[in-house]
Amino acid sequence: MTIPPYDHRGPASLTWRRAAACLAATLIAVAVAVFGFAEDADAHDGVILTLHGDGHGSVWLTVLWQDGHPVTEPVGMTMLATSDAGQRVGPVPLRRNGDALTYSGTLAPGDWTVVAEMGTPAIGRCEGVVHVAASTASAAASSTTCAPPTPQAAAGGTPPSSGGAVVWPWYAIAAVAVIGTAAFVAVRRR
């Protein structure tokens, strides 16, 4: 009868290898998340919103990245319209219709202050006045373009911080928490 050789690695070694593999996968995932992808807004430097009205009550917005590329990602945007007479419409979500984000209804005749706010894929806001002509009057189309402020327009003329210096500690804390949890689970299984 032969006795198999002693495996010095044993079950504890297997647990540590699993923990090390989990740790390596976590570190790679965190590194890719932090350094591998640029957010759309950072890659294109913000959005330019243009508010359009046809003069008959239809309202829509077009959205471009500040570098001139069209926004092709899903857009989350709402509109709030307030008339000079005190009527209020919204906030209502705008729906994509080709290259435009449209309000599904129509505004009543009068002058309306329209505020559109975009939450994804970037933060944007546009406010303008839309004139809606009475049904018997001639209507004129209008548009208002709203662009993000330039860095020189920031307070004191200094460019705003990119936010990357503020965000990375949170990624580091998350990585430490994941590593600590993996180590705890590995030791606990022993």
Buried (B, 14 or more C-beta within 10 A) or exposed (E): EEEEEEEEEEEEEEBBEBBEEBBEEBEEEBEEEBEEEEEBBEEBBBBBBBBBBBBEBBBBBBBBBBEEEEBEEEBEBBBBBBBEEEEEBBBBEBEEEEEBBBBEEEBBBBEBEBBBBBEEBBEBEBBBEBBBBEEEEEBEEBEBEBBBEEEEEEEEEEEEEEEEEEEEEEBEEBBEEBBEEBBEEBEEEE
